[in-house]
Every structure is written in structure tokens, then in C-alpha cells.
Amino acid sequence: MAGILLITIVLFLVFALYLVIGIPYRVRRLLLHHYRNDATAYHQILQTHFRYYNRLTSAEKERFVWRTFQFVNSKRFHYVGLKERDEMPVLVAATAVQLSFGLENFELSFFRDIYIFKNDYFLTQYKAPIQGHVNRHGIYLTWPHFVKGMNGMESNANLGLHEMAHAYTFVNFVTGCGVDKHFSKEFKRYMKVAKTIYLEMNAGRKTILGHYATLNMHEFWAVSVEVFFENPVLLYHELPELFQSLAKLLQQNPLNAIRKKTLSANYSSI
């Protein structure tokens, strides 16, 4: 009887170990299988549409595609008033990956749902239609404005980066799910620099960040992220302390990519 009991216990432990280790391993294998099938398509989409991607090295591009693939497969995308196209989830995910490319945690794991709208939409607390927002239920944005920002067609503005910036602070400071230790620690230093500029702007100082950044510190943060990526040269010259604090916070410097591109162009013209 003791022998049968021992065998039963051993079999139970083996089965439990299989549940803990075997299933995740099979999931990882399945994920890698799908990634190998999708990687080329992701690369083509990003190379065609995403400026940030084309400034990366070959090794960085591989890492960027892998992160984008993981992000897409961790979310449910909903299309409101428009038909899904293959590039839509890839480009929205790529925007989140761009913001967090220098950080460890990038999936915004608290959020399961992303809503893409055909046009601006209304919320009860706003009198005018809006282009995007973030709450506990998901990340929301309008496709036309997302595309314009992604393509650099709106001066110093990028709707995707703006909403992903809100989502990233929401994850790190509201939900506590998917916290990035470096980001949560360094954000305090960023806020010291940002608060000073925010108060100066509310007292009348004009900066590249514009009026929307003076609404509150949440919007100041999201706008500063937009300008950091969309106009890093002017931000660096006009607000160098803010630029440096963002570079340390996000662990990336958009000016490096610009310098590489300029250097490469100079060599090719020799």
C-alpha cells in the first residue's frame, strides 16, 4: 500500500511539473513558429511605414520586430467604423515598442484591448470630439490622426506616442502591473525637471511644447514624449535639461540616429 501511495505521489508531481513547465514551453514553441512566419511581413510593413525603424541597426531591427510581434499577440485589437488592415496592429504596436525600446518592460501587460476608430469620437466628460484616450478598459485612438503623426505630418505631434506615453505611466503608477523598475525610479527625476518648466509655461513662458502641455502634468508628460521623438534637435537646444531627463528615463537618444544618418550622408557624398 505504501509503495502504491509513493508511486501515486511521484506521478502527481511529474504531472504537476509538466503543467508548470511543459505547457509554457509548448506555447513558446508555437509563438516562435508564428514569429518565423510573420517576421518578414512585419519587417516589410515597418520598413515601408515606420520612420523610427529605418534608423535602427540590423540587430536592433530584429529586436524591434520581435518585440512588436509579442506586443501584437498580447492584445485584442478592435476596429470601430473601419475594416482591419494587416498593417494596423503592427504599426500601433510598433509605436508602443518605440517608446519603450530602451526599457525592459514593453508589453503594457495590464492592457488587453486597443480600440482603433475611423473618426474622432465623443466622451461624456468632453464637449468636443477627441482623437484618443486611455483608461482601465483600454487604449483608444483614431486611425487618421495616428497615421498623420506616424508620418510626421503634424508639427511636433504624434498621437500614437502621446497615448502610449499615457498608457506607460498608467501601467507603472496606477495599476502596478508590468512595472519597469528603471522607469519608475527615473521618472521622479524627470518630474523635477518637468515641473519647473510646466510652472514657467503656466506663468507665460512659450516653448516648443505648446499650450496643450500646460493643461496638467499628465499632458505635459505625453507632449514631451511626442516632441522628444518628433523634434529632438529643437527640444535639445530649447529645453536641454528636459531632453536629457527624457533620454535618461527612456534610455535612448533620438539625436544619435540623426547624427549617424548625417555622417553616413557625408561619407556617401565624398
MIDOSE-1310 file (N, C-alpha, C; in nm, 2 decimals, decimal comma, always signed):
residues 270
magi	+0,08/-0,12/+0,00/+0,00/+0,00/+0,00/+0,09/+0,13/+0,00; +0,19/+0,12/+0,08/+0,29/+0,24/+0,09/+0,35/+0,26/-0,05; +0,39/+0,15/-0,12/+0,45/+0,16/-0,25/+0,36/+0,22/-0,35; +0,23/+0,18/-0,35/+0,13/+0,24/-0,44/+0,11/+0,39/-0,41
llit	+0,11/+0,42/-0,28/+0,10/+0,56/-0,25/+0,21/+0,65/-0,29; +0,34/+0,59/-0,28/+0,46/+0,66/-0,32/+0,45/+0,68/-0,48; +0,41/+0,58/-0,55/+0,41/+0,59/-0,70/+0,31/+0,70/-0,74; +0,19/+0,70/-0,66/+0,09/+0,80/-0,69/+0,14/+0,94/-0,67
ivlf	+0,21/+0,96/-0,56/+0,27/+1,09/-0,53/+0,37/+1,13/-0,64; +0,45/+1,04/-0,68/+0,55/+1,07/-0,78/+0,49/+1,11/-0,91; +0,39/+1,03/-0,95/+0,31/+1,06/-1,08/+0,25/+1,19/-1,07; +0,19/+1,22/-0,96/+0,12/+1,36/-0,94/+0,22/+1,47/-0,95
lvfa	+0,34/+1,45/-0,89/+0,45/+1,56/-0,90/+0,50/+1,57/-1,04; +0,51/+1,46/-1,12/+0,56/+1,47/-1,26/+0,45/+1,54/-1,34; +0,32/+1,51/-1,32/+0,22/+1,57/-1,39/+0,21/+1,72/-1,36; +0,23/+1,76/-1,23/+0,23/+1,90/-1,19/+0,34/+1,97/-1,26
lylv	+0,46/+1,91/-1,26/+0,58/+1,97/-1,32/+0,55/+1,99/-1,47; +0,49/+1,90/-1,53/+0,45/+1,91/-1,68/+0,36/+2,03/-1,70; +0,26/+2,05/-1,61/+0,17/+2,16/-1,62/+0,24/+2,29/-1,61; +0,34/+2,30/-1,51/+0,41/+2,42/-1,48/+0,51/+2,45/-1,59
igip	+0,58/+2,35/-1,64/+0,69/+2,38/-1,74/+0,65/+2,34/-1,88; +0,59/+2,23/-1,90/+0,56/+2,18/-2,03/+0,47/+2,26/-2,12; +0,36/+2,31/-2,06/+0,27/+2,39/-2,14/+0,33/+2,53/-2,18; +0,39/+2,60/-2,09/+0,45/+2,73/-2,13/+0,56/+2,70/-2,24
yrvr	+0,63/+2,59/-2,23/+0,73/+2,56/-2,33/+0,67/+2,54/-2,47; +0,55/+2,46/-2,47/+0,48/+2,44/-2,59/+0,43/+2,57/-2,65; +0,38/+2,66/-2,56/+0,33/+2,79/-2,60/+0,44/+2,87/-2,66; +0,56/+2,87/-2,60/+0,68/+2,94/-2,66/+0,71/+2,89/-2,79
rlll	+0,71/+2,76/-2,81/+0,74/+2,70/-2,94/+0,64/+2,74/-3,04; +0,52/+2,74/-3,01/+0,41/+2,79/-3,10/+0,43/+2,93/-3,14; +0,46/+3,01/-3,04/+0,48/+3,16/-3,06/+0,60/+3,18/-3,15; +0,71/+3,11/-3,13/+0,83/+3,12/-3,22/+0,80/+3,07/-3,36
hhyr	+0,71/+2,97/-3,37/+0,67/+2,92/-3,50/+0,60/+3,03/-3,58; +0,50/+3,09/-3,51/+0,43/+3,20/-3,58/+0,52/+3,32/-3,61; +0,61/+3,35/-3,52/+0,70/+3,46/-3,54/+0,79/+3,44/-3,67; +0,84/+3,32/-3,69/+0,92/+3,29/-3,81/+0,83/+3,31/-3,93
ndat	+0,70/+3,28/-3,92/+0,62/+3,30/-4,04/+0,59/+3,45/-4,06; +0,58/+3,53/-3,95/+0,53/+3,67/-3,96/+0,64/+3,77/-3,97; +0,76/+3,73/-3,93/+0,87/+3,83/-3,92/+0,90/+3,91/-4,05; +0,90/+3,84/-4,16/+0,92/+3,91/-4,29/+0,82/+4,01/-4,32
ayhq	+0,69/+3,97/-4,30/+0,58/+4,06/-4,32/+0,59/+4,19/-4,23; +0,62/+4,16/-4,10/+0,64/+4,27/-4,01/+0,75/+4,37/-4,06; +0,86/+4,31/-4,10/+0,97/+4,39/-4,14/+0,93/+4,48/-4,26; +0,86/+4,42/-4,35/+0,82/+4,50/-4,47/+0,73/+4,61/-4,44
ilqt	+0,63/+4,58/-4,35/+0,54/+4,69/-4,30/+0,62/+4,80/-4,23; +0,71/+4,77/-4,14/+0,78/+4,87/-4,07/+0,88/+4,94/-4,16; +0,94/+4,87/-4,25/+1,03/+4,94/-4,34/+0,96/+5,04/-4,43; +0,84/+5,01/-4,46/+0,76/+5,09/-4,55/+0,70/+5,21/-4,48
hfry	+0,66/+5,19/-4,36/+0,57/+5,29/-4,29/+0,63/+5,36/-4,17; +0,73/+5,30/-4,11/+0,77/+5,35/-3,97/+0,91/+5,41/-3,98; +0,92/+5,54/-3,97/+1,05/+5,61/-3,98/+1,15/+5,57/-3,87; +1,11/+5,55/-3,75/+1,20/+5,51/-3,64/+1,27/+5,38/-3,67
ynrl	+1,20/+5,29/-3,73/+1,25/+5,16/-3,76/+1,37/+5,17/-3,85; +1,36/+5,25/-3,95/+1,46/+5,26/-4,05/+1,59/+5,33/-4,00; +1,59/+5,39/-3,88/+1,71/+5,45/-3,82/+1,79/+5,35/-3,74; +1,73/+5,22/-3,72/+1,80/+5,12/-3,64/+1,90/+5,04/-3,71
tsae	+1,99/+4,98/-3,64/+2,09/+4,89/-3,70/+2,01/+4,76/-3,73; +2,08/+4,67/-3,80/+2,02/+4,54/-3,83/+1,98/+4,46/-3,71; +2,07/+4,46/-3,61/+2,05/+4,38/-3,48/+1,93/+4,45/-3,41; +1,92/+4,58/-3,41/+1,81/+4,65/-3,34/+1,68/+4,62/-3,41
kerf	+1,69/+4,62/-3,54/+1,56/+4,59/-3,62/+1,51/+4,45/-3,58; +1,59/+4,35/-3,57/+1,55/+4,22/-3,53/+1,48/+4,22/-3,39; +1,54/+4,29/-3,30/+1,48/+4,30/-3,17/+1,35/+4,38/-3,17; +1,35/+4,48/-3,25/+1,23/+4,56/-3,27/+1,11/+4,48/-3,32
vwrt	+1,14/+4,40/-3,43/+1,03/+4,32/-3,49/+0,98/+4,21/-3,38; +1,07/+4,15/-3,31/+1,03/+4,05/-3,21/+0,95/+4,12/-3,10; +0,98/+4,23/-3,05/+0,90/+4,30/-2,95/+0,76/+4,34/-3,01; +0,76/+4,39/-3,13/+0,64/+4,43/-3,19/+0,55/+4,30/-3,21
fqfv	+0,60/+4,19/-3,25/+0,53/+4,07/-3,26/+0,47/+4,03/-3,13; +0,55/+4,03/-3,02/+0,50/+3,99/-2,89/+0,39/+4,09/-2,85; +0,40/+4,22/-2,87/+0,30/+4,31/-2,83/+0,17/+4,28/-2,90; +0,18/+4,26/-3,03/+0,05/+4,24/-3,11/-0,02/+4,11/-3,06
nskr	+0,06/+4,01/-3,03/+0,00/+3,88/-2,98/-0,04/+3,88/-2,84; -0,02/+4,00/-2,77/-0,07/+4,01/-2,63/-0,19/+4,09/-2,62; -0,24/+4,14/-2,73/-0,35/+4,24/-2,73/-0,47/+4,19/-2,82; -0,59/+4,24/-2,79/-0,70/+4,23/-2,88/-0,73/+4,36/-2,94
fhyv	-0,73/+4,37/-3,07/-0,75/+4,49/-3,15/-0,89/+4,50/-3,19; -0,96/+4,61/-3,17/-1,10/+4,63/-3,21/-1,10/+4,75/-3,31; -1,18/+4,73/-3,41/-1,18/+4,83/-3,52/-1,33/+4,89/-3,52; -1,33/+5,02/-3,50/-1,47/+5,09/-3,48/-1,49/+5,17/-3,60
glke	-1,58/+5,13/-3,69/-1,62/+5,20/-3,81/-1,52/+5,19/-3,93; -1,43/+5,10/-3,92/-1,33/+5,08/-4,03/-1,29/+4,93/-4,03; -1,25/+4,89/-4,15/-1,20/+4,75/-4,17/-1,06/+4,73/-4,13; -1,03/+4,62/-4,07/-0,89/+4,59/-4,03/-0,80/+4,57/-4,15
rdem	-0,68/+4,63/-4,15/-0,58/+4,60/-4,25/-0,46/+4,55/-4,18; -0,38/+4,47/-4,25/-0,27/+4,40/-4,19/-0,17/+4,49/-4,11; -0,15/+4,61/-4,17/-0,05/+4,69/-4,10/-0,10/+4,76/-3,98; -0,23/+4,77/-3,95/-0,28/+4,84/-3,84/-0,23/+4,80/-3,70
pvlv	-0,25/+4,67/-3,67/-0,20/+4,63/-3,53/-0,05/+4,64/-3,52; +0,02/+4,61/-3,64/+0,17/+4,62/-3,64/+0,22/+4,76/-3,61; +0,16/+4,86/-3,67/+0,21/+4,99/-3,66/+0,17/+5,05/-3,52; +0,05/+5,02/-3,47/+0,02/+5,06/-3,34/+0,11/+5,00/-3,23
aata	+0,13/+4,87/-3,25/+0,23/+4,80/-3,15/+0,37/+4,86/-3,16; +0,41/+4,89/-3,29/+0,54/+4,95/-3,31/+0,56/+5,08/-3,23; +0,45/+5,16/-3,23/+0,46/+5,29/-3,15/+0,49/+5,27/-3,01; +0,42/+5,17/-2,95/+0,45/+5,13/-2,81/+0,59/+5,08/-2,79
vqls	+0,64/+5,00/-2,88/+0,77/+4,95/-2,88/+0,87/+5,06/-2,89; +0,85/+5,16/-2,98/+0,94/+5,27/-3,00/+0,96/+5,35/-2,86; +0,85/+5,38/-2,80/+0,86/+5,45/-2,67/+0,94/+5,37/-2,57; +0,92/+5,24/-2,56/+0,98/+5,16/-2,45/+1,10/+5,08/-2,50
fgle	+1,16/+5,12/-2,62/+1,26/+5,03/-2,68/+1,39/+5,02/-2,59; +1,42/+5,12/-2,51/+1,53/+5,12/-2,42/+1,50/+5,06/-2,28; +1,38/+5,02/-2,26/+1,34/+4,97/-2,13/+1,32/+4,82/-2,13; +1,31/+4,76/-2,02/+1,29/+4,61/-2,01/+1,15/+4,57/-2,03
nfel	+1,05/+4,64/-1,97/+0,91/+4,60/-1,98/+0,85/+4,69/-2,09; +0,79/+4,63/-2,19/+0,74/+4,70/-2,30/+0,60/+4,66/-2,34; +0,54/+4,55/-2,29/+0,42/+4,50/-2,34/+0,29/+4,57/-2,29; +0,31/+4,66/-2,19/+0,19/+4,72/-2,13/+0,09/+4,62/-2,09
sffr	+0,14/+4,52/-2,01/+0,07/+4,40/-1,98/-0,07/+4,42/-1,92; -0,09/+4,53/-1,85/-0,23/+4,55/-1,79/-0,33/+4,56/-1,90; -0,30/+4,62/-2,01/-0,40/+4,64/-2,12/-0,41/+4,52/-2,21; -0,53/+4,48/-2,23/-0,56/+4,37/-2,32/-0,63/+4,42/-2,45
diyi	-0,69/+4,54/-2,44/-0,77/+4,58/-2,56/-0,72/+4,72/-2,61; -0,71/+4,73/-2,74/-0,68/+4,85/-2,81/-0,79/+4,88/-2,91; -0,85/+5,00/-2,91/-0,96/+5,03/-3,00/-0,91/+5,14/-3,10; -0,93/+5,11/-3,23/-0,89/+5,20/-3,33/-1,02/+5,25/-3,40
fknd	-1,04/+5,38/-3,40/-1,16/+5,44/-3,45/-1,13/+5,50/-3,59; -1,24/+5,50/-3,67/-1,23/+5,57/-3,80/-1,22/+5,72/-3,79; -1,30/+5,78/-3,70/-1,31/+5,92/-3,69/-1,29/+5,96/-3,54; -1,28/+6,09/-3,52/-1,28/+6,14/-3,38/-1,41/+6,10/-3,31
yflt	-1,41/+6,09/-3,18/-1,53/+6,04/-3,11/-1,55/+6,12/-2,99; -1,67/+6,10/-2,93/-1,71/+6,18/-2,81/-1,71/+6,09/-2,68; -1,67/+6,16/-2,57/-1,68/+6,10/-2,44/-1,77/+6,20/-2,36; -1,84/+6,15/-2,27/-1,94/+6,24/-2,19/-1,87/+6,35/-2,12
qyka	-1,74/+6,33/-2,08/-1,68/+6,44/-2,00/-1,62/+6,55/-2,08; -1,62/+6,53/-2,22/-1,56/+6,63/-2,31/-1,67/+6,69/-2,40; -1,66/+6,82/-2,42/-1,76/+6,89/-2,51/-1,73/+6,86/-2,65; -1,60/+6,86/-2,69/-1,56/+6,84/-2,83/-1,51/+6,70/-2,85
piqg	-1,52/+6,65/-2,98/-1,47/+6,52/-3,01/-1,32/+6,51/-2,98; -1,28/+6,39/-2,95/-1,14/+6,37/-2,92/-1,07/+6,26/-3,01; -0,94/+6,26/-3,01/-0,86/+6,17/-3,10/-0,81/+6,05/-3,03; -0,81/+6,05/-2,90/-0,75/+5,93/-2,83/-0,76/+5,95/-2,68
hvnr	-0,76/+5,84/-2,61/-0,75/+5,85/-2,46/-0,72/+5,71/-2,41; -0,69/+5,70/-2,28/-0,65/+5,58/-2,21/-0,73/+5,57/-2,08; -0,79/+5,45/-2,06/-0,85/+5,43/-1,93/-0,83/+5,28/-1,89; -0,89/+5,24/-1,78/-0,87/+5,10/-1,74/-0,92/+4,99/-1,84
hgiy	-1,00/+5,03/-1,93/-1,06/+4,94/-2,02/-0,98/+4,92/-2,15; -0,89/+5,02/-2,17/-0,81/+5,00/-2,29/-0,74/+5,13/-2,34; -0,68/+5,12/-2,46/-0,61/+5,23/-2,52/-0,69/+5,26/-2,65; -0,73/+5,39/-2,67/-0,82/+5,43/-2,78/-0,75/+5,53/-2,86
ltwp	-0,76/+5,52/-3,00/-0,71/+5,62/-3,08/-0,78/+5,62/-3,22; -0,77/+5,73/-3,29/-0,83/+5,74/-3,42/-0,72/+5,72/-3,53; -0,76/+5,64/-3,62/-0,66/+5,60/-3,72/-0,61/+5,71/-3,81; -0,69/+5,80/-3,86/-0,63/+5,91/-3,95/-0,53/+5,99/-3,87
hfvk	-0,55/+6,03/-3,75/-0,46/+6,11/-3,67/-0,34/+6,03/-3,64; -0,36/+5,90/-3,61/-0,24/+5,82/-3,58/-0,15/+5,81/-3,70; -0,20/+5,80/-3,82/-0,12/+5,79/-3,94/-0,05/+5,92/-3,96; -0,12/+6,03/-3,95/-0,05/+6,16/-3,97/+0,07/+6,18/-3,87
gmng	+0,05/+6,15/-3,75/+0,16/+6,16/-3,65/+0,27/+6,07/-3,68; +0,24/+5,95/-3,72/+0,34/+5,85/-3,75/+0,43/+5,90/-3,87; +0,36/+5,96/-3,97/+0,43/+6,01/-4,09/+0,49/+6,15/-4,08; +0,48/+6,21/-3,96/+0,54/+6,34/-3,94/+0,47/+6,45/-4,01
mesn	+0,33/+6,43/-4,02/+0,25/+6,53/-4,10/+0,19/+6,63/-4,00; +0,21/+6,62/-3,87/+0,15/+6,71/-3,77/+0,27/+6,76/-3,69; +0,29/+6,89/-3,69/+0,41/+6,96/-3,63/+0,42/+6,92/-3,48; +0,53/+6,85/-3,46/+0,57/+6,81/-3,32/+0,47/+6,72/-3,25
anlg	+0,38/+6,66/-3,33/+0,27/+6,58/-3,27/+0,27/+6,44/-3,32; +0,24/+6,35/-3,23/+0,23/+6,21/-3,27/+0,13/+6,14/-3,18; +0,01/+6,12/-3,23/-0,10/+6,07/-3,14/-0,06/+5,94/-3,08; +0,00/+5,85/-3,16/+0,03/+5,72/-3,11/+0,13/+5,72/-2,99
lhem	+0,23/+5,80/-3,00/+0,33/+5,82/-2,89/+0,26/+5,89/-2,77; +0,17/+5,98/-2,80/+0,10/+6,05/-2,69/+0,02/+5,96/-2,61; -0,06/+5,87/-2,67/-0,14/+5,78/-2,59/-0,06/+5,67/-2,53; +0,04/+5,62/-2,60/+0,13/+5,52/-2,54/+0,20/+5,57/-2,42
ahay	+0,24/+5,70/-2,42/+0,30/+5,76/-2,30/+0,20/+5,76/-2,18; +0,08/+5,80/-2,21/-0,02/+5,79/-2,10/-0,04/+5,64/-2,05; -0,04/+5,55/-2,14/-0,06/+5,41/-2,11/+0,06/+5,36/-2,02; +0,18/+5,41/-2,06/+0,30/+5,36/-1,99/+0,30/+5,41/-1,84
tfvn	+0,27/+5,53/-1,82/+0,26/+5,58/-1,68/+0,15/+5,52/-1,61; +0,04/+5,49/-1,68/-0,08/+5,43/-1,61/-0,04/+5,29/-1,56; +0,03/+5,22/-1,64/+0,08/+5,08/-1,60/+0,18/+5,09/-1,48; +0,27/+5,19/-1,49/+0,37/+5,19/-1,39/+0,33/+5,25/-1,25
fvtg	+0,23/+5,35/-1,26/+0,20/+5,42/-1,14/+0,05/+5,41/-1,09; -0,03/+5,34/-1,17/-0,17/+5,33/-1,13/-0,20/+5,18/-1,10; -0,17/+5,09/-1,20/-0,21/+4,95/-1,19/-0,10/+4,87/-1,12; +0,03/+4,91/-1,13/+0,13/+4,83/-1,07/+0,16/+4,69/-1,14
cgvd	+0,10/+4,68/-1,26/+0,11/+4,55/-1,34/+0,20/+4,58/-1,46; +0,32/+4,52/-1,46/+0,42/+4,54/-1,56/+0,51/+4,65/-1,54; +0,54/+4,68/-1,41/+0,62/+4,80/-1,38/+0,76/+4,78/-1,43; +0,82/+4,88/-1,48/+0,96/+4,88/-1,52/+1,04/+4,96/-1,41
khfs	+1,13/+4,89/-1,34/+1,20/+4,94/-1,23/+1,28/+5,07/-1,26; +1,35/+5,07/-1,37/+1,43/+5,18/-1,41/+1,33/+5,30/-1,44; +1,23/+5,28/-1,51/+1,14/+5,39/-1,55/+1,07/+5,45/-1,42; +1,02/+5,36/-1,34/+0,95/+5,42/-1,22/+1,05/+5,49/-1,13
kefk	+1,17/+5,46/-1,12/+1,27/+5,53/-1,04/+1,31/+5,66/-1,11; +1,35/+5,65/-1,24/+1,40/+5,77/-1,31/+1,29/+5,87/-1,33; +1,16/+5,83/-1,33/+1,05/+5,92/-1,36/+1,05/+6,03/-1,26; +1,09/+6,00/-1,14/+1,09/+6,11/-1,03/+1,19/+6,22/-1,06
rymk	+1,30/+6,18/-1,12/+1,40/+6,28/-1,16/+1,35/+6,36/-1,28; +1,28/+6,29/-1,37/+1,22/+6,36/-1,49/+1,12/+6,46/-1,44; +1,04/+6,43/-1,34/+0,93/+6,51/-1,29/+0,99/+6,64/-1,22; +1,10/+6,63/-1,16/+1,16/+6,75/-1,10/+1,19/+6,86/-1,21
vakt	+1,25/+6,81/-1,32/+1,28/+6,90/-1,43/+1,15/+6,95/-1,50; +1,06/+6,85/-1,52/+0,94/+6,89/-1,59/+0,85/+6,99/-1,52; +0,84/+6,97/-1,39/+0,75/+7,05/-1,30/+0,80/+7,20/-1,31; +0,93/+7,22/-1,31/+0,98/+7,36/-1,32/+0,94/+7,43/-1,45
iyle	+0,95/+7,35/-1,56/+0,92/+7,41/-1,69/+0,77/+7,42/-1,70; +0,69/+7,33/-1,65/+0,55/+7,33/-1,65/+0,50/+7,46/-1,58; +0,55/+7,49/-1,46/+0,51/+7,61/-1,39/+0,55/+7,74/-1,46; +0,67/+7,74/-1,53/+0,71/+7,85/-1,60/+0,62/+7,88/-1,72
mnag	+0,58/+7,77/-1,79/+0,49/+7,78/-1,90/+0,35/+7,83/-1,86; +0,30/+7,79/-1,75/+0,18/+7,84/-1,70/+0,18/+7,98/-1,65; +0,31/+8,03/-1,63/+0,33/+8,17/-1,59/+0,35/+8,26/-1,72; +0,35/+8,19/-1,84/+0,36/+8,27/-1,96/+0,48/+8,24/-2,05
rkti	+0,57/+8,15/-2,01/+0,68/+8,11/-2,09/+0,63/+8,03/-2,21; +0,68/+8,07/-2,33/+0,65/+8,00/-2,46/+0,76/+7,90/-2,49; +0,72/+7,77/-2,52/+0,82/+7,67/-2,55/+0,77/+7,59/-2,67; +0,86/+7,51/-2,72/+0,82/+7,42/-2,83/+0,71/+7,32/-2,79
lghy	+0,69/+7,30/-2,66/+0,59/+7,20/-2,62/+0,44/+7,25/-2,65; +0,42/+7,38/-2,65/+0,29/+7,43/-2,69/+0,19/+7,44/-2,57; +0,08/+7,50/-2,60/-0,02/+7,52/-2,49/-0,08/+7,39/-2,43; -0,09/+7,29/-2,51/-0,16/+7,17/-2,45/-0,08/+7,11/-2,34
atln	+0,05/+7,13/-2,34/+0,14/+7,08/-2,23/+0,11/+7,15/-2,10; +0,04/+7,26/-2,10/+0,02/+7,34/-1,97/-0,11/+7,30/-1,91; -0,19/+7,20/-1,97/-0,32/+7,17/-1,91/-0,30/+7,10/-1,77; -0,21/+7,00/-1,77/-0,18/+6,93/-1,64/-0,05/+6,86/-1,66
mhef	+0,01/+6,80/-1,56/+0,14/+6,73/-1,57/+0,13/+6,60/-1,65; +0,01/+6,54/-1,66/-0,01/+6,42/-1,74/+0,00/+6,46/-1,89; -0,06/+6,57/-1,93/-0,04/+6,61/-2,07/+0,10/+6,66/-2,10; +0,16/+6,73/-2,00/+0,29/+6,77/-2,02/+0,39/+6,65/-2,05
wavs	+0,37/+6,55/-1,97/+0,45/+6,43/-2,00/+0,43/+6,37/-2,14; +0,30/+6,35/-2,18/+0,27/+6,29/-2,31/+0,32/+6,38/-2,42; +0,30/+6,51/-2,41/+0,35/+6,60/-2,51/+0,50/+6,60/-2,52; +0,57/+6,60/-2,41/+0,72/+6,60/-2,41/+0,77/+6,48/-2,48
vevf	+0,70/+6,36/-2,46/+0,74/+6,24/-2,53/+0,73/+6,26/-2,68; +0,62/+6,32/-2,72/+0,60/+6,34/-2,87/+0,71/+6,43/-2,93; +0,74/+6,54/-2,86/+0,84/+6,63/-2,91/+0,98/+6,57/-2,90; +1,01/+6,49/-2,80/+1,13/+6,42/-2,79/+1,17/+6,34/-2,91
fenp	+1,07/+6,27/-2,96/+1,09/+6,18/-3,08/+1,07/+6,26/-3,21; +0,98/+6,35/-3,21/+0,94/+6,42/-3,34/+1,03/+6,54/-3,37; +1,08/+6,60/-3,27/+1,17/+6,72/-3,30/+1,28/+6,73/-3,19; +1,36/+6,62/-3,19/+1,47/+6,62/-3,08/+1,57/+6,73/-3,09
vlly	+1,60/+6,77/-3,21/+1,71/+6,88/-3,22/+1,66/+7,01/-3,16; +1,54/+7,05/-3,19/+1,49/+7,18/-3,13/+1,47/+7,16/-2,98; +1,42/+7,05/-2,94/+1,39/+7,02/-2,79/+1,53/+7,03/-2,72; +1,63/+6,97/-2,78/+1,76/+6,97/-2,71/+1,82/+7,11/-2,70
help	+1,80/+7,19/-2,80/+1,85/+7,33/-2,79/+1,77/+7,42/-2,71; +1,64/+7,40/-2,71/+1,55/+7,49/-2,64/+1,53/+7,45/-2,49; +1,52/+7,32/-2,46/+1,50/+7,27/-2,33/+1,60/+7,15/-2,30; +1,73/+7,18/-2,29/+1,83/+7,08/-2,28/+1,81/+6,99/-2,16
elfq	+1,77/+7,05/-2,05/+1,76/+6,96/-1,92/+1,64/+6,87/-1,94; +1,53/+6,91/-2,00/+1,42/+6,82/-2,02/+1,46/+6,71/-2,12; +1,53/+6,75/-2,23/+1,57/+6,65/-2,32/+1,66/+6,54/-2,26; +1,76/+6,58/-2,18/+1,85/+6,49/-2,11/+1,77/+6,40/-2,01
slak	+1,67/+6,46/-1,94/+1,60/+6,38/-1,85/+1,51/+6,27/-1,92; +1,46/+6,30/-2,03/+1,38/+6,21/-2,11/+1,48/+6,10/-2,17; +1,59/+6,14/-2,21/+1,69/+6,04/-2,27/+1,73/+5,94/-2,16; +1,75/+5,99/-2,04/+1,79/+5,90/-1,93/+1,67/+5,81/-1,89
llqq	+1,55/+5,87/-1,89/+1,43/+5,80/-1,85/+1,40/+5,68/-1,95; +1,41/+5,71/-2,07/+1,37/+5,62/-2,18/+1,49/+5,54/-2,23; +1,61/+5,57/-2,18/+1,73/+5,51/-2,22/+1,75/+5,50/-2,37; +1,73/+5,61/-2,43/+1,75/+5,62/-2,58/+1,76/+5,77/-2,61
npln	+1,84/+5,80/-2,72/+1,86/+5,93/-2,76/+1,84/+5,95/-2,91; +1,73/+6,01/-2,95/+1,70/+6,02/-3,10/+1,80/+6,10/-3,18; +1,88/+6,18/-3,11/+1,98/+6,26/-3,18/+2,09/+6,17/-3,23; +2,12/+6,05/-3,17/+2,22/+5,96/-3,21/+2,19/+5,91/-3,35
airk	+2,06/+5,88/-3,37/+2,02/+5,83/-3,50/+2,04/+5,93/-3,61; +2,01/+6,06/-3,57/+2,02/+6,17/-3,67/+2,17/+6,19/-3,70; +2,25/+6,18/-3,60/+2,40/+6,20/-3,63/+2,45/+6,09/-3,72; +2,41/+5,97/-3,69/+2,45/+5,86/-3,78/+2,41/+5,88/-3,92
ktls	+2,28/+5,92/-3,94/+2,23/+5,95/-4,08/+2,31/+6,06/-4,15; +2,34/+6,17/-4,07/+2,42/+6,28/-4,13/+2,56/+6,24/-4,17; +2,62/+6,16/-4,08/+2,76/+6,11/-4,10/+2,76/+6,02/-4,22; +2,66/+5,93/-4,23/+2,65/+5,84/-4,35/+2,63/+5,92/-4,48
anys	+2,55/+6,02/-4,47/+2,53/+6,10/-4,59/+2,65/+6,18/-4,63; +2,73/+6,22/-4,54/+2,85/+6,30/-4,57/+2,96/+6,20/-4,63; +2,96/+6,08/-4,58/+3,06/+5,99/-4,64/+3,02/+5,95/-4,78; +2,89/+5,93/-4,80/+2,84/+5,88/-4,93/+2,86/+5,99/-5,04
si	+2,88/+6,12/-5,00/+2,89/+6,23/-5,09/+3,04/+6,25/-5,12; +3,13/+6,18/-5,05/+3,27/+6,20/-5,08/+3,32/+6,13/-5,21
